[in-house]
Amino acid sequence: MTKLKTISEIKKAVDSGKTVFCDSEAYQVRRYKNSNEYYIICTSNDYVIGLHGKIGTESETKLNGTKFFTK
């Protein structure tokens, strides 16, 4: 298991084809095709939330999860 700590590390791992998990294996980080937007998706119910706060706000550097990792 490789731990990822920053937004850029997470995005780079997703872009390189790795499966990135958020907090548990039930949540995966994915990038929408033809977009620079990354989301955390619950694989059991398709619930979606942005990877981090909205760009241009004070929350843009805050991740919407606590533990990101690849296997």
mmCIF file of the N, C-alpha and C atoms, coordinates in Angstrom:
data_MODEL
# 
_entry.id   MODEL 
# 
loop_
_atom_site.group_PDB 
_atom_site.id 
_atom_site.type_symbol 
_atom_site.label_atom_id 
_atom_site.label_alt_id 
_atom_site.label_comp_id 
_atom_site.label_asym_id 
_atom_site.label_entity_id 
_atom_site.label_seq_id 
_atom_site.pdbx_PDB_ins_code 
_atom_site.Cartn_x 
_atom_site.Cartn_y 
_atom_site.Cartn_z 
_atom_site.occupancy 
_atom_site.B_iso_or_equiv 
_atom_site.pdbx_formal_charge 
_atom_site.auth_seq_id 
_atom_site.auth_comp_id 
_atom_site.auth_asym_id 
_atom_site.auth_atom_id 
_atom_site.pdbx_PDB_model_num 
ATOM 1   N N  . MET A 1 1  ? 0.845   -1.171 0.000   1.00 0.00 ? 1  MET A N  1 
ATOM 2   C CA . MET A 1 1  ? 0.000   0.000  0.000   1.00 0.00 ? 1  MET A CA 1 
ATOM 3   C C  . MET A 1 1  ? 0.896   1.242  0.000   1.00 0.00 ? 1  MET A C  1 
ATOM 4   N N  . THR A 1 2  ? 0.563   2.179  -0.875  1.00 0.00 ? 2  THR A N  1 
ATOM 5   C CA . THR A 1 2  ? 1.292   3.438  -0.940  1.00 0.00 ? 2  THR A CA 1 
ATOM 6   C C  . THR A 1 2  ? 0.371   4.553  -0.483  1.00 0.00 ? 2  THR A C  1 
ATOM 7   N N  . LYS A 1 3  ? 0.800   5.307  0.517   1.00 0.00 ? 3  LYS A N  1 
ATOM 8   C CA . LYS A 1 3  ? 0.002   6.423  1.017   1.00 0.00 ? 3  LYS A CA 1 
ATOM 9   C C  . LYS A 1 3  ? 0.262   7.666  0.179   1.00 0.00 ? 3  LYS A C  1 
ATOM 10  N N  . LEU A 1 4  ? -0.797  8.407  -0.094  1.00 0.00 ? 4  LEU A N  1 
ATOM 11  C CA . LEU A 1 4  ? -0.702  9.646  -0.846  1.00 0.00 ? 4  LEU A CA 1 
ATOM 12  C C  . LEU A 1 4  ? -1.182  10.775 0.059   1.00 0.00 ? 4  LEU A C  1 
ATOM 13  N N  . LYS A 1 5  ? -0.414  11.855 0.136   1.00 0.00 ? 5  LYS A N  1 
ATOM 14  C CA . LYS A 1 5  ? -0.720  12.889 1.114   1.00 0.00 ? 5  LYS A CA 1 
ATOM 15  C C  . LYS A 1 5  ? -1.152  14.223 0.525   1.00 0.00 ? 5  LYS A C  1 
ATOM 16  N N  . THR A 1 6  ? -0.841  14.468 -0.738  1.00 0.00 ? 6  THR A N  1 
ATOM 17  C CA . THR A 1 6  ? -1.164  15.780 -1.303  1.00 0.00 ? 6  THR A CA 1 
ATOM 18  C C  . THR A 1 6  ? -2.100  15.634 -2.505  1.00 0.00 ? 6  THR A C  1 
ATOM 19  N N  . ILE A 1 7  ? -2.766  16.727 -2.829  1.00 0.00 ? 7  ILE A N  1 
ATOM 20  C CA . ILE A 1 7  ? -3.652  16.733 -3.983  1.00 0.00 ? 7  ILE A CA 1 
ATOM 21  C C  . ILE A 1 7  ? -2.881  16.366 -5.240  1.00 0.00 ? 7  ILE A C  1 
ATOM 22  N N  . SER A 1 8  ? -1.700  16.921 -5.405  1.00 0.00 ? 8  SER A N  1 
ATOM 23  C CA . SER A 1 8  ? -0.926  16.640 -6.615  1.00 0.00 ? 8  SER A CA 1 
ATOM 24  C C  . SER A 1 8  ? -0.486  15.178 -6.680  1.00 0.00 ? 8  SER A C  1 
ATOM 25  N N  . GLU A 1 9  ? -0.118  14.571 -5.561  1.00 0.00 ? 9  GLU A N  1 
ATOM 26  C CA . GLU A 1 9  ? 0.248   13.149 -5.550  1.00 0.00 ? 9  GLU A CA 1 
ATOM 27  C C  . GLU A 1 9  ? -0.940  12.280 -5.965  1.00 0.00 ? 9  GLU A C  1 
ATOM 28  N N  . ILE A 1 10 ? -2.108  12.624 -5.457  1.00 0.00 ? 10 ILE A N  1 
ATOM 29  C CA . ILE A 1 10 ? -3.319  11.859 -5.761  1.00 0.00 ? 10 ILE A CA 1 
ATOM 30  C C  . ILE A 1 10 ? -3.662  11.969 -7.244  1.00 0.00 ? 10 ILE A C  1 
ATOM 31  N N  . LYS A 1 11 ? -3.651  13.186 -7.765  1.00 0.00 ? 11 LYS A N  1 
ATOM 32  C CA . LYS A 1 11 ? -3.979  13.398 -9.175  1.00 0.00 ? 11 LYS A CA 1 
ATOM 33  C C  . LYS A 1 11 ? -2.975  12.702 -10.085 1.00 0.00 ? 11 LYS A C  1 
ATOM 34  N N  . LYS A 1 12 ? -1.717  12.766 -9.733  1.00 0.00 ? 12 LYS A N  1 
ATOM 35  C CA . LYS A 1 12 ? -0.670  12.120 -10.536 1.00 0.00 ? 12 LYS A CA 1 
ATOM 36  C C  . LYS A 1 12 ? -0.869  10.604 -10.562 1.00 0.00 ? 12 LYS A C  1 
ATOM 37  N N  . ALA A 1 13 ? -1.221  10.025 -9.430  1.00 0.00 ? 13 ALA A N  1 
ATOM 38  C CA . ALA A 1 13 ? -1.454  8.579  -9.367  1.00 0.00 ? 13 ALA A CA 1 
ATOM 39  C C  . ALA A 1 13 ? -2.658  8.182  -10.220 1.00 0.00 ? 13 ALA A C  1 
ATOM 40  N N  . VAL A 1 14 ? -3.737  8.944  -10.137 1.00 0.00 ? 14 VAL A N  1 
ATOM 41  C CA . VAL A 1 14 ? -4.920  8.662  -10.952 1.00 0.00 ? 14 VAL A CA 1 
ATOM 42  C C  . VAL A 1 14 ? -4.572  8.775  -12.431 1.00 0.00 ? 14 VAL A C  1 
ATOM 43  N N  . ASP A 1 15 ? -3.874  9.851  -12.807 1.00 0.00 ? 15 ASP A N  1 
ATOM 44  C CA . ASP A 1 15 ? -3.510  10.077 -14.200 1.00 0.00 ? 15 ASP A CA 1 
ATOM 45  C C  . ASP A 1 15 ? -2.582  8.997  -14.758 1.00 0.00 ? 15 ASP A C  1 
ATOM 46  N N  . SER A 1 16 ? -1.816  8.357  -13.878 1.00 0.00 ? 16 SER A N  1 
ATOM 47  C CA . SER A 1 16 ? -0.911  7.300  -14.338 1.00 0.00 ? 16 SER A CA 1 
ATOM 48  C C  . SER A 1 16 ? -1.596  5.929  -14.384 1.00 0.00 ? 16 SER A C  1 
ATOM 49  N N  . GLY A 1 17 ? -2.887  5.899  -14.087 1.00 0.00 ? 17 GLY A N  1 
ATOM 50  C CA . GLY A 1 17 ? -3.647  4.659  -14.209 1.00 0.00 ? 17 GLY A CA 1 
ATOM 51  C C  . GLY A 1 17 ? -3.788  3.849  -12.936 1.00 0.00 ? 17 GLY A C  1 
ATOM 52  N N  . LYS A 1 18 ? -3.289  4.356  -11.827 1.00 0.00 ? 18 LYS A N  1 
ATOM 53  C CA . LYS A 1 18 ? -3.410  3.628  -10.566 1.00 0.00 ? 18 LYS A CA 1 
ATOM 54  C C  . LYS A 1 18 ? -4.811  3.817  -9.982  1.00 0.00 ? 18 LYS A C  1 
ATOM 55  N N  . THR A 1 19 ? -5.273  2.809  -9.257  1.00 0.00 ? 19 THR A N  1 
ATOM 56  C CA . THR A 1 19 ? -6.528  2.935  -8.531  1.00 0.00 ? 19 THR A CA 1 
ATOM 57  C C  . THR A 1 19 ? -6.210  3.574  -7.187  1.00 0.00 ? 19 THR A C  1 
ATOM 58  N N  . VAL A 1 20 ? -6.825  4.730  -6.930  1.00 0.00 ? 20 VAL A N  1 
ATOM 59  C CA . VAL A 1 20 ? -6.599  5.459  -5.684  1.00 0.00 ? 20 VAL A CA 1 
ATOM 60  C C  . VAL A 1 20 ? -7.849  5.350  -4.826  1.00 0.00 ? 20 VAL A C  1 
ATOM 61  N N  . PHE A 1 21 ? -7.651  4.954  -3.593  1.00 0.00 ? 21 PHE A N  1 
ATOM 62  C CA . PHE A 1 21 ? -8.749  4.802  -2.647  1.00 0.00 ? 21 PHE A CA 1 
ATOM 63  C C  . PHE A 1 21 ? -8.736  5.944  -1.636  1.00 0.00 ? 21 PHE A C  1 
ATOM 64  N N  . CYS A 1 22 ? -9.915  6.252  -1.120  1.00 0.00 ? 22 CYS A N  1 
ATOM 65  C CA . CYS A 1 22 ? -10.063 7.299  -0.100  1.00 0.00 ? 22 CYS A CA 1 
ATOM 66  C C  . CYS A 1 22 ? -10.695 6.689  1.143   1.00 0.00 ? 22 CYS A C  1 
ATOM 67  N N  . ASP A 1 23 ? -9.954  6.615  2.205   1.00 0.00 ? 23 ASP A N  1 
ATOM 68  C CA . ASP A 1 23 ? -10.394 6.127  3.516   1.00 0.00 ? 23 ASP A CA 1 
ATOM 69  C C  . ASP A 1 23 ? -10.693 4.627  3.565   1.00 0.00 ? 23 ASP A C  1 
ATOM 70  N N  . SER A 1 24 ? -11.271 4.050  2.522   1.00 0.00 ? 24 SER A N  1 
ATOM 71  C CA . SER A 1 24 ? -11.483 2.607  2.441   1.00 0.00 ? 24 SER A CA 1 
ATOM 72  C C  . SER A 1 24 ? -11.555 2.226  0.960   1.00 0.00 ? 24 SER A C  1 
ATOM 73  N N  . GLU A 1 25 ? -11.567 0.949  0.690   1.00 0.00 ? 25 GLU A N  1 
ATOM 74  C CA . GLU A 1 25 ? -11.624 0.505  -0.698  1.00 0.00 ? 25 GLU A CA 1 
ATOM 75  C C  . GLU A 1 25 ? -13.000 0.724  -1.321  1.00 0.00 ? 25 GLU A C  1 
ATOM 76  N N  . ALA A 1 26 ? -13.965 1.159  -0.531  1.00 0.00 ? 26 ALA A N  1 
ATOM 77  C CA . ALA A 1 26 ? -15.305 1.462  -1.057  1.00 0.00 ? 26 ALA A CA 1 
ATOM 78  C C  . ALA A 1 26 ? -15.337 2.798  -1.793  1.00 0.00 ? 26 ALA A C  1 
ATOM 79  N N  . TYR A 1 27 ? -14.339 3.632  -1.578  1.00 0.00 ? 27 TYR A N  1 
ATOM 80  C CA . TYR A 1 27 ? -14.291 4.957  -2.201  1.00 0.00 ? 27 TYR A CA 1 
ATOM 81  C C  . TYR A 1 27 ? -13.064 5.063  -3.099  1.00 0.00 ? 27 TYR A C  1 
ATOM 82  N N  . GLN A 1 28 ? -13.291 5.405  -4.362  1.00 0.00 ? 28 GLN A N  1 
ATOM 83  C CA . GLN A 1 28 ? -12.203 5.543  -5.317  1.00 0.00 ? 28 GLN A CA 1 
ATOM 84  C C  . GLN A 1 28 ? -12.148 6.969  -5.853  1.00 0.00 ? 28 GLN A C  1 
ATOM 85  N N  . VAL A 1 29 ? -10.939 7.420  -6.123  1.00 0.00 ? 29 VAL A N  1 
ATOM 86  C CA . VAL A 1 29 ? -10.749 8.728  -6.746  1.00 0.00 ? 29 VAL A CA 1 
ATOM 87  C C  . VAL A 1 29 ? -10.664 8.502  -8.246  1.00 0.00 ? 29 VAL A C  1 
ATOM 88  N N  . ARG A 1 30 ? -11.474 9.260  -8.981  1.00 0.00 ? 30 ARG A N  1 
ATOM 89  C CA . ARG A 1 30 ? -11.485 9.139  -10.446 1.00 0.00 ? 30 ARG A CA 1 
ATOM 90  C C  . ARG A 1 30 ? -11.488 10.520 -11.082 1.00 0.00 ? 30 ARG A C  1 
ATOM 91  N N  . ARG A 1 31 ? -11.002 10.550 -12.294 1.00 0.00 ? 31 ARG A N  1 
ATOM 92  C CA . ARG A 1 31 ? -11.011 11.790 -13.084 1.00 0.00 ? 31 ARG A CA 1 
ATOM 93  C C  . ARG A 1 31 ? -12.029 11.605 -14.201 1.00 0.00 ? 31 ARG A C  1 
ATOM 94  N N  . TYR A 1 32 ? -12.892 12.587 -14.365 1.00 0.00 ? 32 TYR A N  1 
ATOM 95  C CA . TYR A 1 32 ? -13.823 12.513 -15.485 1.00 0.00 ? 32 TYR A CA 1 
ATOM 96  C C  . TYR A 1 32 ? -13.075 12.722 -16.782 1.00 0.00 ? 32 TYR A C  1 
ATOM 97  N N  . LYS A 1 33 ? -13.416 11.938 -17.797 1.00 0.00 ? 33 LYS A N  1 
ATOM 98  C CA . LYS A 1 33 ? -12.757 12.028 -19.096 1.00 0.00 ? 33 LYS A CA 1 
ATOM 99  C C  . LYS A 1 33 ? -12.888 13.434 -19.657 1.00 0.00 ? 33 LYS A C  1 
ATOM 100 N N  . ASN A 1 34 ? -11.833 13.864 -20.329 1.00 0.00 ? 34 ASN A N  1 
ATOM 101 C CA . ASN A 1 34 ? -11.796 15.186 -20.974 1.00 0.00 ? 34 ASN A CA 1 
ATOM 102 C C  . ASN A 1 34 ? -12.048 16.322 -19.986 1.00 0.00 ? 34 ASN A C  1 
ATOM 103 N N  . SER A 1 35 ? -11.627 16.130 -18.746 1.00 0.00 ? 35 SER A N  1 
ATOM 104 C CA . SER A 1 35 ? -11.854 17.130 -17.710 1.00 0.00 ? 35 SER A CA 1 
ATOM 105 C C  . SER A 1 35 ? -10.662 17.139 -16.761 1.00 0.00 ? 35 SER A C  1 
ATOM 106 N N  . ASN A 1 36 ? -10.476 18.233 -16.081 1.00 0.00 ? 36 ASN A N  1 
ATOM 107 C CA . ASN A 1 36 ? -9.454  18.313 -15.036 1.00 0.00 ? 36 ASN A CA 1 
ATOM 108 C C  . ASN A 1 36 ? -10.083 18.189 -13.660 1.00 0.00 ? 36 ASN A C  1 
ATOM 109 N N  . GLU A 1 37 ? -11.264 17.607 -13.599 1.00 0.00 ? 37 GLU A N  1 
ATOM 110 C CA . GLU A 1 37 ? -11.978 17.466 -12.336 1.00 0.00 ? 37 GLU A CA 1 
ATOM 111 C C  . GLU A 1 37 ? -11.832 16.041 -11.798 1.00 0.00 ? 37 GLU A C  1 
ATOM 112 N N  . TYR A 1 38 ? -11.530 15.951 -10.513 1.00 0.00 ? 38 TYR A N  1 
ATOM 113 C CA . TYR A 1 38 ? -11.331 14.672 -9.838  1.00 0.00 ? 38 TYR A CA 1 
ATOM 114 C C  . TYR A 1 38 ? -12.383 14.533 -8.758  1.00 0.00 ? 38 TYR A C  1 
ATOM 115 N N  . TYR A 1 39 ? -12.903 13.316 -8.622  1.00 0.00 ? 39 TYR A N  1 
ATOM 116 C CA . TYR A 1 39 ? -13.985 13.076 -7.680  1.00 0.00 ? 39 TYR A CA 1 
ATOM 117 C C  . TYR A 1 39 ? -13.722 11.830 -6.860  1.00 0.00 ? 39 TYR A C  1 
ATOM 118 N N  . ILE A 1 40 ? -14.323 11.795 -5.678  1.00 0.00 ? 40 ILE A N  1 
ATOM 119 C CA . ILE A 1 40 ? -14.326 10.606 -4.837  1.00 0.00 ? 40 ILE A CA 1 
ATOM 120 C C  . ILE A 1 40 ? -15.691 9.968  -5.057  1.00 0.00 ? 40 ILE A C  1 
ATOM 121 N N  . ILE A 1 41 ? -15.694 8.710  -5.476  1.00 0.00 ? 41 ILE A N  1 
ATOM 122 C CA . ILE A 1 41 ? -16.929 8.021  -5.816  1.00 0.00 ? 41 ILE A CA 1 
ATOM 123 C C  . ILE A 1 41 ? -17.078 6.781  -4.937  1.00 0.00 ? 41 ILE A C  1 
ATOM 124 N N  . CYS A 1 42 ? -18.245 6.653  -4.305  1.00 0.00 ? 42 CYS A N  1 
ATOM 125 C CA . CYS A 1 42 ? -18.549 5.449  -3.528  1.00 0.00 ? 42 CYS A CA 1 
ATOM 126 C C  . CYS A 1 42 ? -18.969 4.364  -4.515  1.00 0.00 ? 42 CYS A C  1 
ATOM 127 N N  . THR A 1 43 ? -18.253 3.265  -4.527  1.00 0.00 ? 43 THR A N  1 
ATOM 128 C CA . THR A 1 43 ? -18.514 2.223  -5.514  1.00 0.00 ? 43 THR A CA 1 
ATOM 129 C C  . THR A 1 43 ? -19.782 1.426  -5.219  1.00 0.00 ? 43 THR A C  1 
ATOM 130 N N  . SER A 1 44 ? -20.342 1.536  -4.023  1.00 0.00 ? 44 SER A N  1 
ATOM 131 C CA . SER A 1 44 ? -21.549 0.763  -3.706  1.00 0.00 ? 44 SER A CA 1 
ATOM 132 C C  . SER A 1 44 ? -22.840 1.514  -4.019  1.00 0.00 ? 44 SER A C  1 
ATOM 133 N N  . ASN A 1 45 ? -22.788 2.871  -4.009  1.00 0.00 ? 45 ASN A N  1 
ATOM 134 C CA . ASN A 1 45 ? -24.026 3.611  -4.268  1.00 0.00 ? 45 ASN A CA 1 
ATOM 135 C C  . ASN A 1 45 ? -23.849 4.777  -5.248  1.00 0.00 ? 45 ASN A C  1 
ATOM 136 N N  . ASP A 1 46 ? -22.662 4.908  -5.826  1.00 0.00 ? 46 ASP A N  1 
ATOM 137 C CA . ASP A 1 46 ? -22.345 5.956  -6.805  1.00 0.00 ? 46 ASP A CA 1 
ATOM 138 C C  . ASP A 1 46 ? -22.443 7.380  -6.247  1.00 0.00 ? 46 ASP A C  1 
ATOM 139 N N  . TYR A 1 47 ? -22.377 7.533  -4.930  1.00 0.00 ? 47 TYR A N  1 
ATOM 140 C CA . TYR A 1 47 ? -22.333 8.864  -4.329  1.00 0.00 ? 47 TYR A CA 1 
ATOM 141 C C  . TYR A 1 47 ? -21.023 9.528  -4.744  1.00 0.00 ? 47 TYR A C  1 
ATOM 142 N N  . VAL A 1 48 ? -21.081 10.809 -5.093  1.00 0.00 ? 48 VAL A N  1 
ATOM 143 C CA . VAL A 1 48 ? -19.908 11.520 -5.607  1.00 0.00 ? 48 VAL A CA 1 
ATOM 144 C C  . VAL A 1 48 ? -19.697 12.813 -4.826  1.00 0.00 ? 48 VAL A C  1 
ATOM 145 N N  . ILE A 1 49 ? -18.423 13.102 -4.543  1.00 0.00 ? 49 ILE A N  1 
ATOM 146 C CA . ILE A 1 49 ? -18.027 14.372 -3.938  1.00 0.00 ? 49 ILE A CA 1 
ATOM 147 C C  . ILE A 1 49 ? -16.696 14.768 -4.583  1.00 0.00 ? 49 ILE A C  1 
ATOM 148 N N  . GLY A 1 50 ? -16.434 16.029 -4.672  1.00 0.00 ? 50 GLY A N  1 
ATOM 149 C CA . GLY A 1 50 ? -15.171 16.492 -5.234  1.00 0.00 ? 50 GLY A CA 1 
ATOM 150 C C  . GLY A 1 50 ? -13.991 16.029 -4.399  1.00 0.00 ? 50 GLY A C  1 
ATOM 151 N N  . LEU A 1 51 ? -12.853 15.894 -5.047  1.00 0.00 ? 51 LEU A N  1 
ATOM 152 C CA . LEU A 1 51 ? -11.633 15.488 -4.343  1.00 0.00 ? 51 LEU A CA 1 
ATOM 153 C C  . LEU A 1 51 ? -11.243 16.509 -3.285  1.00 0.00 ? 51 LEU A C  1 
ATOM 154 N N  . HIS A 1 52 ? -11.462 17.788 -3.600  1.00 0.00 ? 52 HIS A N  1 
ATOM 155 C CA . HIS A 1 52 ? -11.102 18.858 -2.660  1.00 0.00 ? 52 HIS A CA 1 
ATOM 156 C C  . HIS A 1 52 ? -12.094 20.001 -2.817  1.00 0.00 ? 52 HIS A C  1 
ATOM 157 N N  . GLY A 1 53 ? -11.942 21.013 -1.978  1.00 0.00 ? 53 GLY A N  1 
ATOM 158 C CA . GLY A 1 53 ? -12.831 22.169 -2.032  1.00 0.00 ? 53 GLY A CA 1 
ATOM 159 C C  . GLY A 1 53 ? -12.745 22.905 -3.362  1.00 0.00 ? 53 GLY A C  1 
ATOM 160 N N  . LYS A 1 54 ? -13.718 23.760 -3.597  1.00 0.00 ? 54 LYS A N  1 
ATOM 161 C CA . LYS A 1 54 ? -13.827 24.494 -4.858  1.00 0.00 ? 54 LYS A CA 1 
ATOM 162 C C  . LYS A 1 54 ? -12.607 25.390 -5.089  1.00 0.00 ? 54 LYS A C  1 
ATOM 163 N N  . ILE A 1 55 ? -12.091 25.324 -6.315  1.00 0.00 ? 55 ILE A N  1 
ATOM 164 C CA . ILE A 1 55 ? -10.949 26.152 -6.694  1.00 0.00 ? 55 ILE A CA 1 
ATOM 165 C C  . ILE A 1 55 ? -11.352 27.615 -6.625  1.00 0.00 ? 55 ILE A C  1 
ATOM 166 N N  . GLY A 1 56 ? -10.460 28.428 -6.080  1.00 0.00 ? 56 GLY A N  1 
ATOM 167 C CA . GLY A 1 56 ? -10.724 29.851 -5.929  1.00 0.00 ? 56 GLY A CA 1 
ATOM 168 C C  . GLY A 1 56 ? -11.315 30.213 -4.581  1.00 0.00 ? 56 GLY A C  1 
ATOM 169 N N  . THR A 1 57 ? -11.473 29.206 -3.712  1.00 0.00 ? 57 THR A N  1 
ATOM 170 C CA . THR A 1 57 ? -11.979 29.457 -2.359  1.00 0.00 ? 57 THR A CA 1 
ATOM 171 C C  . THR A 1 57 ? -10.910 29.034 -1.351  1.00 0.00 ? 57 THR A C  1 
ATOM 172 N N  . GLU A 1 58 ? -11.133 29.380 -0.106  1.00 0.00 ? 58 GLU A N  1 
ATOM 173 C CA . GLU A 1 58 ? -10.165 28.998 0.929   1.00 0.00 ? 58 GLU A CA 1 
ATOM 174 C C  . GLU A 1 58 ? -10.139 27.483 1.164   1.00 0.00 ? 58 GLU A C  1 
ATOM 175 N N  . SER A 1 59 ? -11.114 26.765 0.650   1.00 0.00 ? 59 SER A N  1 
ATOM 176 C CA . SER A 1 59 ? -11.183 25.310 0.827   1.00 0.00 ? 59 SER A CA 1 
ATOM 177 C C  . SER A 1 59 ? -10.508 24.524 -0.294  1.00 0.00 ? 59 SER A C  1 
ATOM 178 N N  . GLU A 1 60 ? -9.963  25.213 -1.298  1.00 0.00 ? 60 GLU A N  1 
ATOM 179 C CA . GLU A 1 60 ? -9.431  24.492 -2.455  1.00 0.00 ? 60 GLU A CA 1 
ATOM 180 C C  . GLU A 1 60 ? -8.263  23.569 -2.123  1.00 0.00 ? 60 GLU A C  1 
ATOM 181 N N  . THR A 1 61 ? -7.585  23.777 -1.025  1.00 0.00 ? 61 THR A N  1 
ATOM 182 C CA . THR A 1 61 ? -6.471  22.903 -0.656  1.00 0.00 ? 61 THR A CA 1 
ATOM 183 C C  . THR A 1 61 ? -6.868  21.857 0.389   1.00 0.00 ? 61 THR A C  1 
ATOM 184 N N  . LYS A 1 62 ? -8.143  21.800 0.738   1.00 0.00 ? 62 LYS A N  1 
ATOM 185 C CA . LYS A 1 62 ? -8.620  20.847 1.741   1.00 0.00 ? 62 LYS A CA 1 
ATOM 186 C C  . LYS A 1 62 ? -9.215  19.625 1.060   1.00 0.00 ? 62 LYS A C  1 
ATOM 187 N N  . LEU A 1 63 ? -8.627  18.475 1.323   1.00 0.00 ? 63 LEU A N  1 
ATOM 188 C CA . LEU A 1 63 ? -9.114  17.227 0.758   1.00 0.00 ? 63 LEU A CA 1 
ATOM 189 C C  . LEU A 1 63 ? -10.417 16.796 1.423   1.00 0.00 ? 63 LEU A C  1 
ATOM 190 N N  . ASN A 1 64 ? -11.309 16.190 0.655   1.00 0.00 ? 64 ASN A N  1 
ATOM 191 C CA . ASN A 1 64 ? -12.563 15.658 1.185   1.00 0.00 ? 64 ASN A CA 1 
ATOM 192 C C  . ASN A 1 64 ? -12.392 14.192 1.562   1.00 0.00 ? 64 ASN A C  1 
ATOM 193 N N  . GLY A 1 65 ? -11.379 13.922 2.306   1.00 0.00 ? 65 GLY A N  1 
ATOM 194 C CA . GLY A 1 65 ? -11.061 12.593 2.799   1.00 0.00 ? 65 GLY A CA 1 
ATOM 195 C C  . GLY A 1 65 ? -9.835  12.717 3.679   1.00 0.00 ? 65 GLY A C  1 
ATOM 196 N N  . THR A 1 66 ? -9.534  11.666 4.413   1.00 0.00 ? 66 THR A N  1 
ATOM 197 C CA . THR A 1 66 ? -8.401  11.752 5.335   1.00 0.00 ? 66 THR A CA 1 
ATOM 198 C C  . THR A 1 66 ? -7.235  10.848 4.983   1.00 0.00 ? 66 THR A C  1 
ATOM 199 N N  . LYS A 1 67 ? -7.524  9.690  4.364   1.00 0.00 ? 67 LYS A N  1 
ATOM 200 C CA . LYS A 1 67 ? -6.465  8.723  4.054   1.00 0.00 ? 67 LYS A CA 1 
ATOM 201 C C  . LYS A 1 67 ? -6.602  8.280  2.608   1.00 0.00 ? 67 LYS A C  1 
ATOM 202 N N  . PHE A 1 68 ? -5.622  8.616  1.800   1.00 0.00 ? 68 PHE A N  1 
ATOM 203 C CA . PHE A 1 68 ? -5.624  8.248  0.380   1.00 0.00 ? 68 PHE A CA 1 
ATOM 204 C C  . PHE A 1 68 ? -4.493  7.256  0.149   1.00 0.00 ? 68 PHE A C  1 
ATOM 205 N N  . PHE A 1 69 ? -4.783  6.204  -0.631  1.00 0.00 ? 69 PHE A N  1 
ATOM 206 C CA . PHE A 1 69 ? -3.768  5.180  -0.840  1.00 0.00 ? 69 PHE A CA 1 
ATOM 207 C C  . PHE A 1 69 ? -4.031  4.415  -2.134  1.00 0.00 ? 69 PHE A C  1 
ATOM 208 N N  . THR A 1 70 ? -2.985  3.747  -2.603  1.00 0.00 ? 70 THR A N  1 
ATOM 209 C CA . THR A 1 70 ? -3.093  2.818  -3.731  1.00 0.00 ? 70 THR A CA 1 
ATOM 210 C C  . THR A 1 70 ? -2.695  1.458  -3.226  1.00 0.00 ? 70 THR A C  1 
ATOM 211 N N  . LYS A 1 71 ? -3.108  0.418  -3.945  1.00 0.00 ? 71 LYS A N  1 
ATOM 212 C CA . LYS A 1 71 ? -2.726  -0.952 -3.603  1.00 0.00 ? 71 LYS A CA 1 
ATOM 213 C C  . LYS A 1 71 ? -2.007  -1.593 -4.749  1.00 0.00 ? 71 LYS A C  1 
# 
